[in-house]
Amino acid sequence: MADRSLEGMALPLEVRARLAELELELSEGDITQKGYEKKRSKLIGAYLPQPPTANGAAVVRCRLQHSDVSTRRPFRSAHIGVCDVREAAARERVASATGNRPLFYFRFGVDQALPQERRVPVTPSSASRYHRRRSSGSRDERYRSDVHTEAVQAALAKHKERKMAVPMPSKRRSLVVQTSMDAYTPPDTSSGSEDEGSVQGDSQGTPTSSQGSINMEHWISQAIHGSTTSTTSSSSTQSGGSGAAHRLADVMAQTHIENHSAPPDVTTYTSEHSIQVERPQGSTTSRTAPKYGNAELMETGDGVPVSSRVSAKIQQLVNTLKRPKRPPLREFFVDDFEELLEVQQPDPNQPKPEGAQMLAVRGEQLGVVTNWPPSLEAALQRWGTISPKAPCLTTMDTNGKPLYILTYGKLWTRSMKVAYNILHKLGTKQEPMVRPGDRVALVFPNNDPAAFMVAFYGCLLAEVVPVPIEVPLTRKDAGSQQIGFLLGSCGVTVALTSDACHKGLPKSPTGEIPQFKGWPKLLWFVTESKHLSKPPRDWFPHIKDANNDTAYIEYKTCKDGSVLGVTVTRIALLTHCQALTQACGYTEAETIVNVLDFKKDVGLWHGILTSVMNMMHVISIPYSLMKVNPLSWIQKVCQYKAKVACVKSRDMHWALVAHRDQRDVNLSSLRMLIVADGANPWSISSCDAFLNVFQSKGLRQEVICPCASSPEALTVAIRRPTDDSNQPPGRGVLSMHGLTYGVIRVDSEEKLSVLTVQDVGLVMPGAIMCSVKPEGIPQLCRTDEIGELCVCAVATGTSYYGLSGMTKNTFEVFPVTSSGAPISEYPFIRTGLLGFVGPGGLVFVVGKMDGLMVVSGRRHNADDIVATALAVEPMKFVYRGRIAVFSVTVLHDERIVIVAEQRPDSTEEDSFQWMSRVLQAIDSIHQVGVYCLALVPANTLPKTPLGGIHLSETKQLFLEGSLHPCNVLMCPHTCVTNLPKPRQKQPEIGPASVMVGNLVSGKRIAQASGRDLGQIEDNDQARKFLFLSEVLQWRAQTTPDHVLYTLLNCRGTIANSLTCVQLHKRAEKIAVMLMERGHLQDGDHVALVYPPGIDLIAAFYGCLYAGCVPITVRPPHPQNIATTLPTVKMIVEVSRSACLMTTQLICKLLRSREAAAAVDVRAWPLILDTDDLPKKRPAQIYKPSNPDTLAYLDFSVSTTGMLAGVKMSHAATSAFCRSIKLQCELYPSREVAICLDPYCGLGFVLWCLCSVYSGHQSILIPPSELETNPALWLLAVSQYKVRDTFCSYSVMELCTKGLGSQTESLKARGLDLSRVRTCVVVAEERPRIALTQSFSKLFKDLGLHPRAVSTSFGCRVNLAICLQPHRLWTLAEQGTSGPDPTTVYVDMRALRHDSDKLQLQVHITACDG
């Protein structure tokens, strides 16, 4: 680049050529530096208005690393090598530790800093991205950082970025080579570069047509013939002559930008990673420079001829350019999801906000009290010297007895001792390890608040910034790595801890504390007095008034698991304590019971900070004591006559559970019961229940004071204690449906889908609050609209440490009105709380931003889903209430996932009954589907230090497939409504695909297809007929005496059987009855209410003969008519059945008194009894005119309690039967045992349809008969020497439980299962692996082959996607895709568990139905 003095002018080409020659002479040592400067000044002097001054060098910023601007050193070489990048990274760590600006500038030429507005900022990028291939076309957004610094935004507003491509960095390369080769980089002919061109700038950077038409050979020729300069200048640069080469590079880069637009460079890795150059202000037009010399010369960036020789690196680069460019791997799997996915249209009836625009609410003025100390350290000094024996903190042991009493005198003296040792006993006098302003970690257990308090105030006295964190118990604690990242970014090198905690830390065999994963190297410093030196008499801490220096950093765990550090200044700390004192009415010598974590949040603010400011006595209840005795905090309130208690709603709940009418409980001394998690709307139930029980124990209603807080805004609002017991707290009953659209709609408590919320009090003193829209610009909400609460106050956090971009988005928000005008000149802070300001200035919170899940455009809060799941009976099913709710992205939308720990004594059947009820409850209350509900064993989910579930770690385990659930219920069909449209099969398998049998698993999509039914040649005579009714007539004529069905009773004997002709004749009689007695016509719907047996099959084909549409319905249970009969009535009504056919016994049951109490007898349609059939034959048998007409309706009740019906056409029915015939190899000579419910899905098809189509004999075993004889099914399989059998999970479980101890006796009775080739479990649910494995192991001794047991997979849309896997054992758990005319699309996470167990999350394209 040229000097800045040359920017605003256009030098003649002769002058520029002479300048380039001077640069070469200087680089080759032909002239001295002084001579160069003299000749250069003479050349450009006539074109400058004043003598040239080096007013700054062109600044090139590296996108790979950041470093300190103030750290300057001579740049050894002109190339950008790996060594320099590493050194830059090292300097960046030093810069971040000292608080300097984290930007690194590679400086060429005169080493002077530019004005701030002249610098061209870039976004940070990880070093690992440096080695990735450059992708053609548009940029890959996955590799961009979401956080942009303020400098980036300012520069993008002023300049249009211009990208200058450079070759790949090598060990020997000069900037001469970079610039010249940049001008002669061949155009990228393998792919279009329109996106890059549009990003590069306006018309100034647009290449002319002559430049664009230069072919590849011409560019390479120019690069080869003039390369002498590259060798000479490279060697001179390596030898130390930095100035000349840098200046030549300046000239060349400057003129190159003015006159040339370099073609896309195929040698760089990605367009984002090119070094960015500040655009000159004087370049306004694009010019094509004339070319000089002949083919033996190589032009510079401005067309200046330069003699050169070819270097090895240049030749290597040229050879690279000759090779054809290979597209990136990801382009093999590019999919336009936006075009494929169905776009969900917004509900036109959704509620919308109608109120006026809200006004910012101001809290009461923060009063100025004369005796308030100027700082918190001054308050500690006052009480430590005036009242040294006053109790400050009392700690409890696990038995509830006082363990230690810390007085204000001890706190003052010990804090001074800690401060002195931190500053003077770490390191040396010349190089102390800790200086004022440095950050140190505070690592103390939750049962030692006294040691933490001493260390915290010791840091404040030493003007050191404490960073309280949790104790790392192991090297792989959940979230520990993110905590280490925070410590590293804060530059923490010293960790303060207690003696007991230090001994309990994990140690290496040598006794040293190992470095935890992701943590910086720490010096562990024990703060017990016996380990500290006494400060000299003349040493005294410097106590200043509160200022804007950082007081402490509180860590915050984000939704994605990342840990941020919220900085709180000393003035904010003091102001917050003053605001809490005024709001809570704290006075000196009050007693407060603290159950909360004293290291952060409300527990820190009240129990450690505000208490010292007011000389209060804190009774700290450790979490270990609460686990042993949940009533301990109530007992301490009574014992110490405490005026204030800080608890969470869970502490109130567990106190209620443990309460047993204790007579010595008296809570009349309490004037304030602070509920720290009052922002959780579901805390109101614990508050109400606690008040109902303990109101007789002296607890007053006005004492319960919920509060809302966040790490960023500290205390947002708190309910004030009042003396007026007649003033009820504010509460509202809001429609859950309205809340999902962000709208406030008052509802009645009688409805299920409502949310009752309580107020969290008024805005804090001295603060201003408003509510803004959660997405987009921070516009004020309407009065009936839910938004994110924002606060403007002194008593708040100030930033996320070291993250200026995120700080700007959270701590520097300027709310605007609907017209776009800001409401205040002072910034507001986002609290992360969703809510509104109600009447009287009361603040209501309905959720948190971190728990927000936007599903199909509607907002759902994780706390609401948790509350609904825990409310499902039995409530004690979830182990200790440990449940996690989060969302995962599937097909560009969020899907809800619920993970819970089940009790150890829960059975699998209990688990799935509970899960089904949870799905029904969430669907009815929240109107949203659950993608996955997983149950894991107790105490297996990752925990937070206080025992809660670590949400982000749990989500990560789920995404990685490492959750290892014991029960899973996947329901993608209820929530994934934007399925992709059918796609064309890939023409060829991509390089990242894996062939597993006939299942192709690629990075983008996995696909499996069955054999094409139309191309299979066999001897299937049934193919000649389009309809099942025709197949039955054909079999009655050709093989009339062939037995199709055999029905067994509970004793294992044959109760009934049907040959082909018997079934045909019986179907004819039923058809006559439908037409004569029922007077039904073609297309009328008929409900078949039969028990499992022969009558159901005959009635079905009778309907086909009459042209009616049958619907099979499970009959009501005689012992449970009240609950089962309404389901029958619902199916009959929904299917619009004109007639109901059944047996005489069920007909009497429907007309009984018990049935009349549940369903009015007159509400039934015409009921026909098929026990008495006419003897006539129909005049003709109905034949459908079109194969696509309706054959039957398949109704079933889903796991969510919803009735779903599927229409099956004649063509689909025949194709389905043919597919099963070919897959299962069913022929007339085969016998198949079926023990299934024949009312819907694959069970109905196997029971009623397949034998007629395939001609095999079906041995029917009603599942209800196994209740009296559990061995019936297996005995039948053994007796009839069946090779293939189908059952349900309930049948398999009944055999496993009922026959577990009878295997020896069954073996003695001759039970032999060795002939069983396939035992297929038919279900439309998750594969129950544990059950199938138990069944296989249990009956292995009876000859059952372990590979014989398999699972079919189906759904409501496609009844049998996978069936009978006796050919491909690789996918033994799920089966292969048979000759079914359906394509299966499997989610990327489908293959995430085990290679031989296909845990399917399926998105299915429907077959004909």
PyMOL commands that set and color helices and strands:
alter all, ss='L'
color gray80, all
select helices_A, chain A and resi 4-6+13-27+33-47+82-98+116-118+127-131+141-143+150-158+175-183+194-200+203-205+209-212+216-225+228-238+242-259+271-273+312-322+329-333+337-340+376-386+408-424+449-461+480-489+499-504+529-531+570-584+601-613+623-628+632-640+649-658+683-697+701-703+736-740+804-811+839-841+862-870+875-877+908-926+951-960+972-975+1013-1015+1021-1024+1028-1038+1060-1076+1094-1106+1121-1134+1144-1150+1153-1158+1161-1163+1210-1224+1241-1254+1263-1267+1272-1279+1289-1298+1303-1308+1329-1338+1340-1342+1346-1348+1369-1371+1388-1391
alter helices_A, ss='H'
color red, helices_A
select strands_A, chain A and resi 59-61+105-107+276-277+298-299+305-306+361-362+391-396+402-407+439-443+465-469+494-497+523-526+550-557+563-569+591-594+617-620+644-647+672-675+704-710+714-718+731-735+754-758+762-763+768-772+787-792+799-800+829-837+843-848+852-855+858-861+878-890+893-902+930-936+967-970+994-996+999-1001+1006-1009+1043-1048+1054-1059+1085-1089+1109-1113+1139-1142+1166-1169+1190-1197+1203-1209+1231-1235+1257-1260+1284-1287+1318-1321+1349-1351+1383-1386+1402-1404
alter strands_A, ss='S'
color yellow, strands_A
deselect
rebuild
show_as cartoon
